[in-house]
Amino acid sequence: MKLGRLSSLFLFGLSLSLLTVTAQAQEVYRARLSPMPTTPQSVTDITGEGEVILTLNGNTLSIEGSFSGMSSATTMGHIHNGPPAQPGPVVHRLEVTAASEGDISAELELTDEQVTSLRNNELYVQIHSENNAPGELRGWIFLRGHFES
């Protein structure tokens, strides 16, 4: 009798574990990087393009992407918090290739508030360059499915 009850409890616990894993399915996001003037003077000086794929698993955000055609070598890359078309503060630093073309990568632990911002399209990727220290490429982060329609 006790063995049957223990088996039932084990199966119930296993079922809950599987539901938890299913509920934390990965979410895939994408950011298209394009020239984004930060001052009127930089409108003619910025060039380039890129794409970043971001995968959220729980609160861990994995980032992989590339860029090319920038006016000068990159100096840094960041994730910023700001709704579309509005600049915002830096929330995470990204690893970028120090060249006019290259790769972007990072694995970040987001706070619950940052996960909410991500899901509300309030985070963006920005790549800074030697010629455009305030930022040359920018792309808001949206669910990947947003681009597939």
Backbone hydrogen bonds, N-H to C=O, Kabsch-Sander energy under -0.5 kcal/mol:
donor,donor_aa,acceptor,acceptor_aa,energy
5,R,1,M,-1.7
6,L,2,K,-2.5
7,S,3,L,-2.4
8,S,4,G,-2.1
9,L,5,R,-2.4
10,F,6,L,-2.5
11,L,7,S,-2.6
12,F,8,S,-2.3
13,G,9,L,-2.5
14,L,10,F,-2.6
15,S,11,L,-2.3
16,L,12,F,-2.1
17,S,13,G,-2.1
18,L,14,L,-2.3
19,L,15,S,-2.2
20,T,16,L,-2.1
21,V,17,S,-2.2
22,T,18,L,-2.4
23,A,19,L,-2.4
24,Q,20,T,-1.2
25,A,22,T,-1.2
27,E,56,L,-2.3
29,Y,54,L,-3.7
30,R,142,F,-3.0
31,A,52,V,-2.4
32,R,140,W,-0.5
33,L,31,A,-0.6
33,L,50,G,-2.6
34,S,138,R,-1.8
36,M,136,E,-2.0
42,S,39,T,-1.0
43,V,40,P,-1.0
45,D,42,S,-0.6
46,I,42,S,-1.1
49,E,68,S,-2.1
50,G,33,L,-1.6
51,E,66,S,-2.0
52,V,31,A,-2.4
53,I,64,E,-3.2
54,L,29,Y,-2.3
55,T,62,S,-2.6
56,L,27,E,-3.2
56,L,54,L,-0.5
57,N,55,T,-0.5
57,N,60,T,-2.7
59,N,57,N,-0.6
60,T,57,N,-1.9
61,L,59,N,-0.5
61,L,108,L,-3.0
62,S,55,T,-2.7
62,S,60,T,-0.6
63,I,106,A,-3.1
64,E,53,I,-2.2
65,G,104,I,-2.0
66,S,51,E,-2.1
67,F,102,G,-2.1
68,S,49,E,-2.5
70,M,100,S,-2.1
74,T,99,A,-1.3
75,T,128,H,-2.2
76,M,128,H,-0.9
77,G,94,L,-0.7
78,H,126,Q,-2.4
79,I,92,H,-2.7
80,H,78,H,-0.5
80,H,124,Y,-3.0
81,N,89,P,-2.5
82,G,80,H,-0.6
82,G,122,E,-2.3
86,Q,83,P,-2.2
91,V,79,I,-3.3
92,H,79,I,-1.6
94,L,77,G,-2.9
95,E,105,S,-2.5
96,V,94,L,-0.5
97,T,103,D,-1.7
99,A,97,T,-1.8
102,G,67,F,-2.2
104,I,65,G,-2.2
105,S,95,E,-2.3
106,A,63,I,-1.6
108,L,61,L,-2.9
110,L,59,N,-3.3
110,L,108,L,-0.7
115,V,111,T,-2.2
116,T,112,D,-2.0
117,S,113,E,-2.3
118,L,114,Q,-2.6
119,R,115,V,-2.5
120,N,116,T,-1.4
121,N,118,L,-1.6
122,E,117,S,-3.0
124,Y,80,H,-2.1
125,V,139,G,-2.7
126,Q,78,H,-2.3
127,I,137,L,-2.5
128,H,76,M,-3.0
129,S,132,N,-1.6
130,E,73,A,-2.4
135,G,132,N,-1.6
136,E,127,I,-3.2
137,L,127,I,-1.8
138,R,34,S,-2.3
139,G,125,V,-2.2
141,I,123,L,-2.5
142,F,30,R,-2.3
142,F,140,W,-0.5
144,R,28,V,-2.9
146,H,143,L,-1.9
147,F,144,R,-1.8
148,E,145,G,-0.8
